[in-house]
Amino acid sequence: MEALLPLVIQLIAGAIGGNAASAALKQQALNIVARTIAGAIGGVAGGMLLSMVGGEAAMTGLIADGIGGLIGGGILSTLAGLVMARAHR
């Protein structure tokens, strides 16, 4: 059960980060479900990258997972919105 908690934190933080980034940039190319899914996937990737780069040394535990999830979710959701907006031109 302890092994799943970081993954769940990354998924939730990524979904929040993805929706927040899309709302801040006023992206309309993706609907809320697509933003949430892209954010969740980006959250897991961001959390994994942060731990591989050495984020564990500076920040440990759930805080690092949450921050990595927020950043990764925001980035992937923004990129997906930009790609979809360009495809609809």
Number of C-alpha atoms within 10 A of each C-alpha: 5 6 7 8 13 21 20 17 24 32 28 22 28 38 31 21 32 34 28 20 22 26 14 10 11 10 18 13 18 19 12 15 11 17 30 25 19 28 37 32 22 29 37 28 20 28 29 20 15 20 18 10 9 10 16 14 9 8 14 11 11 15 14 23 29 25 21 28 37 31 23 31 37 30 22 25 31 26 14 20 23 16 13 15 14 10 9 7 5
